[in-house]
Amino acid sequence: MTASALTRPGQRDRLIVKLGEIDWLFCALLTAIAGIGGLMLYSVANGAWEPWAAKHLIRFGLCLLLCLVLALIDIRVWFTCAYPVYLIGLVLLVAVAVHGDSSLGAKRWLNLHFTRIQPSEIMKIGLVLALARFYHGLSAQDARLSWKLLAPAAMIAMPVLLVAKEPDLGTAILLALTGGAVVVLAGLSLRIIGFGALGVLVAAPILFKVMKPYQRDRLFTFLHPEQDPSGSGYHILQSKIALGSGGLLGKGFELGSQSQLNFLPEKHTDFIFATLAEEFGFIGCFSVLILYLTVILIALRTSSLAHSHFGRLAGVGVTATFALYIFINGAMVMGLAPVVGVPMPLMSFGGTVMVTVMVGFGLVQSTKVHRYTEVTSGKGALL
């Protein structure tokens, strides 16, 4: 199918044409990563599909189907839903603060009686969509430096503060970094970026004082894990042992002593990458990181091809979220960052993050399938 044919509305709206425009290599890479995650979950369950591996693979299959369905949705529909999704996420976060379910000292879930939802996951998509829509109608000069930038600052600050209050420091940091990435890529002035970085450094002592005691303990543990090897430093030390014992080629599938003998905590969620390192070594970890990097590069290129500013920013935003998941989890597992409960996407066991990631990639694919669609924010826009 030629590009000139795809620019004809009657041609590009056909379902068979849209399916042909989906990046199937991209889908194959996502499947490969999720498949590796399934194998690792099989391994840490002592060679059993239950309780994690089978559920993980079934969830991915359903999420991949959802991703493909979302890829067929016109980019103008995403544009129309941007602010409503953000507002729904914000209202749900307020509802969590008032009536949320508490678990392990944190109030992160909202009980709808027939199911429980985690509104912070909705906000990861909602924030990107809302920021992309806001900047879509903004001039380059206003995006660089103007009083109008107070609006995106408030859009980022409100969910970050609500999530931090739950408390969920990991998700709050991820939301702040994702929002910041979209704002910077939209053309923010280097002067403001510099002042912002300086402001963070100045505010660091204040932030430390308002942290919860367990959050301060995590920071001290990150700096000196050996001071409490059987307590707060246990997670990081065991993860480092697993990483180091894997060597170049690893101990072999299902032969990792740290995970198989249950020395490694959260081996099926936050520390699954340490399990991979122990069983498949540096080569295995490097190969998986190459897969992740390829996914990120393809997603960024796909987003850059969109004709609409909204599509470009939205695609880059969700890709930034995915990349931050990988960076934060990898740094956490290697002891280069405090343990903040951020999983390795598509590999760690858990449904909420997988749904968020695959919905985001559905948006990325939608920017490719509908890359010739013009999105307008004035009269005649799809409202």
Secondary structure, DSSP 4 states (H G I P E B T S, - for coil): --HHHHTSHHHHTSHHHHHHHS-HHHHHHHHHHHHHHHHHHHHHTTS-STTTHHHHHHHHHHHHHHHHHHHTS-HHHHHHHHHHHHHHHHHHHHHHHHHPEEETTEEEEEE-SS-EE-HHHHHHHHHHHHHHHHHHTS-HHHHHSSGGGHHHHHHHHHHHHHHHTTT-HHHHHHHHHHHHHHHHHTT--HHHHHHHHHHHHHHHHHHHHHS-HHHHHHHHHHH-GGGSTTTTTHHHHHHHHHHHHHTTT-S-TT--HHHHTT-STTTTTTTHHHHHHHHHHHHHHHHHHHHHHHHHHHHHHHHHT-SSHHHHHHHHHHHHHHHHHHHHHHHHHTTSS----PPPTTTSS-HHHHHHHHHHHHHHHHHHHTTT----SSTT---
